[in-house]
Amino acid sequence: MKPTQEHWREWRLHAPAKILVTSITAMAAETTTFPIDLTKTRLQLHGESRSHGSSHPTNAFRVASEIVRRQGPLGLYKGLSPAILRHMFYTPIRIVGYEHLRNSLKTDGGSLSLPARAISGGLSGVIAQLVASPADLVKVRMQADGRFVGQGFQPRYSGCFDALSKIAREEGVGGLWKGVFPSVQRAFLVNMGELACYDQAKRFVISNQISEDNIYAHTLASIMSGLSATALSCPADVIKTRMMNQSEIKEGKIMYSSSYDCLVKTVKVEGLRALWKGFFPTWARLGPWQFVFWVSYEKFRKIAGFSSF
């Protein structure tokens, strides 16, 4: 079970190149699918004020149309810079970390079981989210800012680094990790579903001769992993988004005192289905994101001389 010295040497030799390839591919995938992510975030925040009678039912198409009408097409990219910054850390840590864990736990000539892959994926996602949480917080805040702009108010932050400095100054350095618990929960569930399912599904497609190790196998595996990751992570994603978006209001009060408080209030005010609010835009984002990422990543790995993931 223990990794050999040869494995450690190979990992140290190739890790920097794999990190670079992963970062570039992740940034391309994030830029391509960011408007869907913005729509999903706004949809998840919609309904927070329903108890005050100021919210009306909506859907992803209405949310996206309203953003374009009020802010123009570029409004769909509000918060892109912290999203890119996040993926410079988050995706390389979880992808390269998972591959390292998987290869370390393999027995000679054997393959890792699905539960072991799931745990490896979840743990790598937790570590990656802990590192990237400040950038994730800024992304959520900047995406939510568009609602204030649409209502004629000034945005809270002028840019990524302005947001980081203001949050640290007004809420303390620990404020940069606000919502870290639900975001770590989500990261565990997403990566458990995404990485383990992609890995397992690709090997199933290839071993059953449905397709060779090519773009068709990668596409099928990415679709299956996207569905799995979305179903598992959507409730944690809703809680994470709402916890991260809140900042102190008058008299130092906040809407949610904890993740559990947010969960209870969301279900009480909006019903159980609210925990899967944004499911289809989340899946609509994860599907294209994973397609762009995995197909490109597998291609870049091949060009760089690495084996298939």
C-alpha positions as CSV (number, residue, x, y, z in Angstrom):
1,M,0.0,0.0,0.0
2,K,2.9,2.4,0.7
3,P,4.1,4.5,-2.2
4,T,7.5,3.4,-3.6
5,Q,10.5,5.7,-3.8
6,E,10.2,5.7,-7.5
7,H,6.6,7.0,-7.2
8,W,7.7,9.8,-4.9
9,R,10.5,10.8,-7.3
10,E,8.2,10.8,-10.3
11,W,5.6,12.8,-8.4
12,R,8.1,15.5,-7.4
13,L,9.5,15.6,-10.9
14,H,6.1,16.0,-12.7
15,A,4.0,17.8,-10.1
16,P,5.0,21.4,-11.2
17,A,4.1,20.7,-14.9
18,K,0.8,19.0,-13.9
19,I,-0.1,22.0,-11.6
20,L,0.6,24.4,-14.5
21,V,-1.5,22.3,-17.0
22,T,-4.3,22.0,-14.5
23,S,-4.4,25.8,-13.7
24,I,-4.5,26.8,-17.4
25,T,-7.2,24.3,-18.2
26,A,-9.3,25.3,-15.1
27,M,-9.1,29.0,-16.0
28,A,-10.3,28.3,-19.5
29,A,-13.2,26.2,-18.3
30,E,-14.1,28.8,-15.6
31,T,-14.1,31.7,-18.2
32,T,-16.3,29.6,-20.6
33,T,-19.0,28.7,-18.1
34,F,-18.9,31.7,-15.7
35,P,-22.2,33.4,-16.8
36,I,-24.0,30.2,-15.8
37,D,-22.3,30.2,-12.4
38,L,-23.3,33.8,-11.9
39,T,-26.9,33.0,-12.8
40,K,-26.8,30.1,-10.3
41,T,-25.5,32.3,-7.5
42,R,-28.1,35.0,-8.0
43,L,-30.8,32.3,-8.2
44,Q,-29.6,30.8,-4.9
45,L,-29.7,34.2,-3.2
46,H,-33.2,34.9,-4.5
47,G,-35.8,34.4,-1.9
48,E,-33.7,35.3,1.2
49,S,-36.0,38.3,1.8
50,R,-39.2,36.4,1.1
51,S,-40.2,36.6,4.7
52,H,-40.4,40.4,4.3
53,G,-42.6,40.0,1.2
54,S,-40.2,41.5,-1.3
55,S,-39.4,38.4,-3.3
56,H,-41.3,36.8,-6.3
57,P,-40.8,33.4,-7.9
58,T,-38.2,33.4,-10.7
59,N,-36.1,31.0,-12.8
60,A,-32.6,30.9,-14.3
61,F,-33.7,32.4,-17.6
62,R,-35.4,35.4,-15.9
63,V,-32.4,36.0,-13.7
64,A,-29.9,36.0,-16.6
65,S,-32.2,38.2,-18.7
66,E,-32.5,40.7,-15.9
67,I,-28.7,40.8,-15.5
68,V,-28.2,41.5,-19.2
69,R,-31.0,44.1,-19.3
70,R,-29.7,46.1,-16.3
71,Q,-25.9,45.7,-16.7
72,G,-25.3,44.6,-20.3
73,P,-23.7,41.3,-21.5
74,L,-20.5,42.1,-19.5
75,G,-22.6,42.0,-16.3
76,L,-22.6,38.2,-16.8
77,Y,-18.9,38.2,-15.9
78,K,-19.2,40.1,-12.7
79,G,-16.8,38.4,-10.2
80,L,-14.7,36.6,-12.9
81,S,-11.3,37.8,-11.5
82,P,-11.7,36.2,-8.1
83,A,-13.1,33.1,-9.7
84,I,-9.9,32.8,-11.9
85,L,-7.8,33.5,-8.8
86,R,-9.6,30.7,-6.9
87,H,-9.0,28.2,-9.6
88,M,-5.3,28.9,-9.7
89,F,-5.2,27.3,-6.2
90,Y,-8.3,25.2,-5.9
91,T,-8.3,23.0,-9.0
92,P,-4.5,22.1,-9.1
93,I,-4.6,21.1,-5.4
94,R,-7.7,18.9,-5.8
95,I,-6.8,17.3,-9.1
96,V,-3.1,16.7,-8.6
97,G,-3.7,15.9,-4.9
98,Y,-6.3,13.3,-5.9
99,E,-4.1,11.7,-8.5
100,H,-1.3,11.5,-6.0
101,L,-3.5,9.9,-3.3
102,R,-5.0,7.4,-5.8
103,N,-1.6,6.3,-7.1
104,S,-0.2,6.1,-3.5
105,L,-3.0,3.9,-2.3
106,K,-3.0,1.5,-5.3
107,T,-1.6,-2.0,-4.8
108,D,0.8,-3.3,-7.4
109,G,-1.1,-4.1,-10.5
110,G,-4.4,-3.4,-8.8
111,S,-7.0,-0.7,-8.9
112,L,-8.6,1.4,-6.2
113,S,-12.1,0.7,-5.1
114,L,-14.9,3.2,-5.6
115,P,-15.3,4.0,-1.9
116,A,-11.5,4.6,-1.6
117,R,-11.6,6.9,-4.7
118,A,-14.6,8.8,-3.2
119,I,-12.7,9.4,0.1
120,S,-9.6,10.4,-1.8
121,G,-11.6,12.9,-3.9
122,G,-13.4,14.3,-0.9
123,L,-10.2,14.8,1.1
124,S,-8.4,16.5,-1.8
125,G,-11.3,18.8,-2.2
126,V,-11.4,19.8,1.5
127,I,-7.7,20.7,1.4
128,A,-8.1,22.7,-1.8
129,Q,-11.2,24.6,-0.5
130,L,-9.4,25.5,2.8
131,V,-6.7,27.2,0.8
132,A,-9.0,28.8,-1.8
133,S,-11.8,29.9,0.5
134,P,-11.0,33.6,0.6
135,A,-11.1,33.9,-3.2
136,D,-14.3,31.9,-3.2
137,L,-15.8,34.4,-0.7
138,V,-14.8,37.4,-2.8
139,K,-16.3,35.7,-5.9
140,V,-19.7,35.2,-4.2
141,R,-19.7,38.8,-2.8
142,M,-18.9,40.3,-6.2
143,Q,-21.4,38.2,-8.0
144,A,-24.1,39.3,-5.4
145,D,-23.0,42.9,-5.8
146,G,-24.7,43.1,-9.2
147,R,-28.1,43.0,-7.4
148,F,-27.2,46.3,-5.7
149,V,-26.0,47.9,-8.9
150,G,-29.2,46.9,-10.6
151,Q,-31.1,48.7,-7.9
152,G,-29.2,51.9,-8.2
153,F,-26.7,51.4,-5.3
154,Q,-23.0,51.5,-5.4
155,P,-21.3,48.1,-5.3
156,R,-19.5,47.1,-2.1
157,Y,-16.2,46.4,-3.9
158,S,-14.4,47.8,-6.9
159,G,-12.4,44.7,-7.6
160,C,-10.9,41.5,-6.4
161,F,-8.1,42.9,-4.2
162,D,-10.3,45.8,-3.0
163,A,-12.7,43.2,-1.7
164,L,-10.0,41.1,0.0
165,S,-8.6,44.2,1.8
166,K,-12.0,45.6,2.8
167,I,-13.2,42.2,4.2
168,A,-10.0,41.8,6.1
169,R,-10.2,45.3,7.5
170,E,-13.9,45.4,8.4
171,E,-14.5,41.7,9.4
172,G,-11.0,40.7,10.4
173,V,-8.7,38.2,8.7
174,G,-10.9,35.4,9.9
175,G,-13.7,37.1,7.8
176,L,-12.0,35.9,4.7
177,W,-12.9,32.3,5.7
178,K,-16.6,33.2,6.5
179,G,-18.7,30.3,5.3
180,V,-15.7,28.0,5.2
181,F,-17.6,25.1,7.0
182,P,-20.4,24.8,4.4
183,S,-17.9,25.4,1.6
184,V,-15.7,22.6,2.8
185,Q,-18.7,20.4,3.1
186,R,-19.6,21.2,-0.4
187,A,-16.0,20.7,-1.6
188,F,-16.0,17.2,-0.1
189,L,-19.3,16.3,-1.7
190,V,-18.5,17.8,-5.1
191,N,-15.1,16.2,-5.4
192,M,-16.3,12.9,-4.0
193,G,-18.9,12.9,-6.7
194,E,-16.9,14.5,-9.5
195,L,-13.4,13.0,-9.2
196,A,-14.4,9.5,-8.1
197,C,-17.3,9.3,-10.6
198,Y,-15.2,10.6,-13.5
199,D,-12.4,8.2,-12.7
200,Q,-14.8,5.2,-12.3
201,A,-17.0,6.1,-15.2
202,K,-14.1,6.5,-17.6
203,R,-12.7,3.2,-16.7
204,F,-16.1,1.5,-17.0
205,V,-16.6,3.0,-20.5
206,I,-13.1,1.8,-21.6
207,S,-13.2,-1.6,-19.9
208,N,-16.6,-2.4,-21.4
209,Q,-15.4,-1.3,-24.8
210,I,-18.1,1.4,-25.1
211,S,-15.3,3.7,-26.3
212,E,-11.6,3.9,-26.3
213,D,-9.7,6.3,-24.1
214,N,-10.6,9.4,-26.2
215,I,-12.9,12.4,-26.3
216,Y,-16.1,10.2,-26.3
217,A,-15.1,8.4,-23.2
218,H,-14.1,11.7,-21.5
219,T,-17.4,13.3,-22.5
220,L,-19.5,10.4,-21.2
221,A,-17.6,10.3,-17.9
222,S,-17.8,14.1,-17.5
223,I,-21.6,14.0,-17.9
224,M,-22.1,11.3,-15.3
225,S,-19.7,12.9,-12.8
226,G,-21.5,16.3,-13.3
227,L,-24.9,14.8,-12.4
228,S,-23.4,13.0,-9.4
229,A,-21.6,16.0,-8.1
230,T,-24.6,18.3,-8.5
231,A,-27.1,16.0,-6.7
232,L,-24.7,15.5,-3.8
233,S,-23.5,19.1,-3.4
234,C,-26.5,21.4,-4.2
235,P,-27.9,21.8,-0.6
236,A,-24.4,22.5,0.8
237,D,-23.8,24.9,-2.2
238,V,-27.0,26.9,-1.3
239,I,-26.0,27.2,2.4
240,K,-22.4,28.1,1.4
241,T,-23.5,30.8,-1.0
242,R,-25.9,32.4,1.6
243,M,-23.4,32.2,4.4
244,M,-20.6,33.8,2.3
245,N,-22.8,36.5,0.9
246,Q,-23.9,37.9,4.3
247,S,-22.0,40.8,5.9
248,E,-22.9,42.6,9.1
249,I,-25.8,44.9,8.8
250,K,-27.1,47.6,11.2
251,E,-26.2,47.1,14.9
252,G,-23.8,44.3,14.0
253,K,-26.7,41.8,13.2
254,I,-26.3,39.1,10.6
255,M,-29.0,37.0,9.0
256,Y,-27.6,33.6,9.8
257,S,-25.6,32.8,13.0
258,S,-24.3,29.4,11.7
259,S,-24.6,26.9,8.8
260,Y,-27.3,25.1,10.8
261,D,-29.2,28.3,11.4
262,C,-29.1,29.1,7.7
263,L,-30.3,25.5,6.9
264,V,-33.2,25.8,9.3
265,K,-34.3,29.3,8.2
266,T,-34.0,28.4,4.5
267,V,-36.2,25.3,4.9
268,K,-38.7,27.1,7.2
269,V,-39.2,30.1,5.0
270,E,-38.8,28.6,1.5
271,G,-39.4,24.8,2.0
272,L,-37.2,21.8,1.5
273,R,-36.9,22.2,-2.2
274,A,-35.1,25.5,-1.7
275,L,-32.0,23.4,-0.8
276,W,-31.8,22.3,-4.4
277,K,-32.5,25.8,-5.7
278,G,-30.3,26.4,-8.7
279,F,-30.0,22.6,-9.4
280,F,-30.4,22.9,-13.1
281,P,-28.1,26.0,-13.6
282,T,-25.6,24.2,-11.3
283,W,-25.7,21.1,-13.5
284,A,-25.8,23.2,-16.6
285,R,-22.6,24.8,-15.4
286,L,-20.9,21.7,-14.1
287,G,-21.7,19.8,-17.3
288,P,-20.0,22.2,-19.7
289,W,-17.3,23.0,-17.1
290,Q,-16.3,19.4,-16.8
291,F,-16.6,18.8,-20.5
292,V,-14.3,21.7,-21.3
293,F,-11.9,20.9,-18.4
294,W,-11.6,17.1,-18.7
295,V,-11.4,17.0,-22.5
296,S,-8.8,19.8,-22.6
297,Y,-7.0,18.5,-19.6
298,E,-6.7,15.0,-21.0
299,K,-5.4,16.5,-24.3
300,F,-2.9,18.7,-22.6
301,R,-1.6,15.8,-20.5
302,K,-1.1,13.8,-23.7
303,I,0.8,16.7,-25.3
304,A,2.9,17.1,-22.1
305,G,3.8,13.4,-22.2
306,F,1.8,12.3,-19.2
307,S,-0.5,9.3,-19.1
308,S,-4.3,9.6,-19.2
309,F,-5.8,10.7,-15.9
